[in-house]
C-alpha cells in the first residue's frame, strides 16, 4: 500500500538535513567526519552564535570511547566579578552526549532542533539560581536540577 503524499512529505521532512538534502548515511558521515576534524583543530568543535543563543557540537572523550558533546547556550550576558568588573558569558541551558556515529549525529541534530524550539517557545526554568539558567525538563515545570533539588526537599 502506497503512503499518501501528505504523509510521505511529512516523513521526508524529518529525514532531510535541509530542503532537498536527505539525511542519508553518506551525508551524515561527511558531516560527522568534518566535525571530528574540526574538533581536533578547534577547541569549540563546530559552533554557531547569535545574540539569542549559541550551539556547539564537539567530539570529546577518549579514543576508546569517543562521544559527541552537544550544547545549546543562551544569550551572552554580563556577569559581575568580585573586583567590580564584568565578563561576558552564556548559560549552557542544555547539553547531551551522543555516540560518534551517523545515527548519533542525526540524533544530535534532532536534539538541537528540539531544544532551540523549546527555548524559543518556553524560555528557561523560572527557579534556576543564577548564573546558570536551564531548559525545563521534558513534561516538567522546571529543569532537572531544580526538580531534583525540590524532590529531595533540599
Ligand atoms: Zn531550574
Boltz pocket constraint, residues with backbone or C-beta under 6 A from the ligand:
constraints:
  - pocket:
      binder: B
      contacts: [[A, 125], [A, 126], [A, 127], [A, 128], [A, 129], [A, 134], [A, 135], [A, 142], [A, 143], [A, 144], [A, 145], [A, 146], [A, 147]]
      max_distance: 6.0
